[in-house]
């Protein structure tokens, strides 16, 4: 795919500051895109991830924009409301129903803003680090959503007309989700191959005041297990002593 692209074609990369988005950025750079990172200050309780995003973008040498959008006004999530973040959930619970850490329509909102930003840059490629294998069960991390959003974005921005979806004056948006079918182990190993510094990333949903990871939320559990099974040292600093994860 990258070989058919203009040299250094611009792309917008959604960069949360987490492990997956850092690897997605590295994959976009590997494929020859001139990347522009975008992050969102949406009222998340783990706002420290924005500092991680800034570090990752700086290390990658890419422009970085932070956009404010107050999703606390909507609420309904443990990440944006006064709801306890679940801790130490079992494997069965992790693979069960959508957890309370799901932020309603978050990726729909973020991709819409990213598409607007991309249009100002004439960047018709957008990267997002969603994953539908080792994840918390969020519905907006699956391929049907990503595919449907790409179609909607092309109608919304005038790429396709209303009659036959013919391409008009410019290329249509392509939404790249390079990690969507990878396990966390595969993502970590890919990141290591691409030179991602995992120490720069932040995944915890409920960090302490100093930003240190709790080690017990869903995101920490998935991250810890991924590193253990990948055989890669986990550089994360945890707030409290956590038991070792068996690979």
C-alpha positions in Angstrom: 0.0 0.0 0.0 2.7 2.4 0.9 4.5 1.9 -2.4 1.5 3.4 -4.3 1.5 6.6 -2.2 3.2 9.9 -3.1 6.5 10.2 -1.3 5.8 11.5 2.2 2.1 11.8 1.8 0.6 13.6 4.8 -1.4 11.6 7.4 -3.1 12.5 10.6 -2.5 10.0 13.5 -4.7 9.9 16.6 -2.2 9.8 19.5 -3.6 9.1 22.9 -0.3 8.6 24.6 -1.0 4.9 25.1 1.0 1.9 23.8 -1.3 1.1 20.8 -1.3 4.7 19.4 2.4 4.9 19.8 2.8 1.8 17.7 0.3 3.0 15.1 2.3 6.2 14.8 5.5 4.2 14.3 3.8 2.1 11.7 2.6 5.2 9.8 6.2 6.6 9.8 7.5 3.2 8.6 5.1 3.3 5.7 6.5 6.7 4.6 3.8 9.0 5.7 4.5 12.6 6.8 2.6 12.4 10.1 0.7 15.0 12.1 -0.3 13.7 15.5 -3.6 14.8 17.2 -4.6 14.2 20.8 -7.7 15.1 22.8 -8.1 16.7 26.1 -11.6 15.5 26.8 -11.9 15.6 30.5 -10.4 12.2 31.1 -9.4 11.3 34.6 -6.1 10.0 33.2 -5.2 13.3 31.6 -1.5 12.4 32.2 -1.7 10.5 29.0 -1.5 13.9 27.2 2.0 14.4 28.6 2.9 10.9 27.2 1.5 11.8 23.8 3.6 15.0 23.8 6.7 12.9 24.6 6.0 10.3 21.9 5.4 13.0 19.2 8.5 14.8 20.2 10.6 11.6 20.0 9.1 10.8 16.7 9.7 14.3 15.4 6.2 15.0 14.3 3.9 18.0 14.8 1.4 17.5 17.6 -1.9 19.2 18.1 -4.1 18.9 21.2 -7.8 19.6 20.8 -10.1 20.2 23.8 -13.6 18.6 23.8 -15.4 18.3 27.1 -16.9 14.8 27.2 -17.4 15.2 31.0 -20.5 17.2 29.9 -21.9 14.0 28.5 -20.6 11.7 31.3 -21.6 8.1 31.4 -18.1 6.7 31.7 -15.7 6.0 34.6 -13.1 7.9 32.6 -15.2 11.1 32.5 -17.6 10.9 35.4 -17.6 10.2 39.1 -17.7 6.4 38.7 -15.2 4.0 40.1 -12.8 2.5 37.6 -13.1 -1.3 37.8 -10.1 -3.1 39.2 -8.7 -6.6 39.1 -11.4 -8.0 36.8 -11.1 -11.7 35.8 -10.4 -12.9 32.3 -14.1 -13.8 32.0 -15.1 -10.3 33.0 -12.6 -8.7 30.7 -14.1 -10.6 27.7 -17.7 -10.0 28.8 -20.0 -7.0 28.3 -18.8 -3.4 27.5 -17.2 -2.0 30.6 -18.1 1.2 32.4 -14.8 2.7 31.1 -16.3 2.9 27.6 -16.7 6.6 26.7 -19.8 7.0 24.7 -19.0 7.6 21.0 -15.5 8.7 21.8 -13.8 7.3 18.7 -16.7 8.6 16.5 -16.1 12.1 17.9 -12.3 11.9 17.7 -12.2 10.6 14.2 -14.7 13.3 13.1 -12.4 16.0 14.5 -9.4 14.3 13.0 -11.1 14.2 9.6 -11.7 18.0 9.8 -8.1 18.6 10.8 -6.9 16.3 8.0 -9.0 18.1 5.4 -7.2 21.4 6.3 -3.9 19.6 5.6 -5.0 17.9 2.4 -4.2 14.7 4.3 -6.5 11.9 3.1 -5.0 9.2 5.4 -5.9 8.9 9.0 -4.3 6.4 11.4 -6.0 5.1 14.6 -4.6 2.5 17.0 -7.8 0.7 17.7 -7.6 -3.1 18.5 -10.4 -5.6 18.5 -8.5 -8.6 19.9 -6.9 -7.8 23.3 -9.0 -4.9 24.4 -11.7 -3.9 26.8 -14.6 -4.7 24.5 -15.4 -1.2 23.2 -17.7 -1.2 20.2 -15.9 1.7 18.5 -12.7 -0.4 18.2 -14.0 -2.8 15.6 -13.5 -2.9 11.8 -17.2 -2.4 10.9 -17.2 1.0 12.7 -13.9 2.1 11.1 -15.1 1.1 7.6 -18.5 2.8 8.1 -16.8 6.0 9.4 -14.6 6.2 6.3 -17.7 6.1 4.1 -19.5 8.7 6.2 -16.4 11.0 6.2 -16.2 10.9 2.4 -19.8 11.9 2.1 -19.6 14.6 4.8 -16.6 16.3 3.3 -17.8 16.3 -0.3 -15.5 13.6 -1.8 -18.4 11.5 -3.0 -21.6 12.9 -4.5 -25.1 11.8 -3.5 -25.9 9.8 -6.7 -23.2 7.2 -7.4 -20.4 7.8 -4.8 -18.1 8.8 -7.6 -14.9 10.4 -6.5 -15.0 14.1 -7.2 -12.1 16.6 -7.1 -9.7 14.8 -4.7 -9.0 11.4 -3.2 -11.2 10.0 -0.5 -10.3 9.4 3.1 -8.6 6.2 4.0 -8.8 5.2 7.7 -5.8 3.0 8.6 -6.2 0.7 11.6 -2.9 -1.3 11.4 -3.3 -3.0 14.8 -7.0 -3.9 14.7 -6.4 -7.7 14.2 -3.3 -8.0 16.3 -3.0 -9.4 19.8 -1.3 -7.2 22.5 1.7 -9.5 22.3 2.0 -8.9 18.5 1.5 -5.1 19.0 4.3 -5.0 21.6 6.6 -7.0 19.4 5.8 -4.8 16.4 6.5 -1.7 18.5 9.9 -3.1 19.6 10.8 -3.8 15.9 9.8 -0.3 15.0 11.9 1.2 17.9 9.0 2.4 20.1 10.1 3.5 23.5 7.4 2.0 25.7 8.7 3.9 28.7 7.2 7.1 27.1 3.7 5.6 26.9 0.9 5.6 29.4 -2.0 3.2 29.6 -3.5 3.4 33.1 -7.1 4.5 33.5 -6.8 5.5 37.1 -3.2 6.8 37.8 -2.2 8.3 41.1 -1.6 12.0 41.5 2.0 11.6 40.3 0.8 9.8 37.2 2.1 6.4 38.2 0.0 3.5 36.9 -2.3 1.7 39.3 -1.5 -1.8 37.9 -5.1 -3.1 38.5 -7.4 -1.4 36.0 -8.4 -3.2 32.7 -5.8 -1.3 30.7 -3.0 -2.1 33.1 -4.0 -5.7 33.3 -4.0 -6.1 29.5 -0.7 -4.2 29.2 1.0 -6.2 31.9 -0.1 -9.5 30.4 1.0 -8.4 27.0 4.5 -7.6 28.1 4.8 -10.9 30.0 3.6 -13.0 27.1 5.7 -11.1 24.6 8.8 -11.7 26.8 9.6 -8.0 26.7 10.4 -6.2 30.0 7.6 -3.9 31.1 9.0 -0.5 31.8 5.9 0.8 33.5 6.1 2.3 37.0 3.2 1.1 39.1 1.7 2.9 42.1 1.6 -0.1 44.3 3.2 -3.5 44.4 1.5 -5.7 41.9 1.9 -9.5 41.5 3.9 -10.8 38.7 2.0 -11.8 35.6 2.7 -15.3 34.4 3.3 -15.5 30.6 
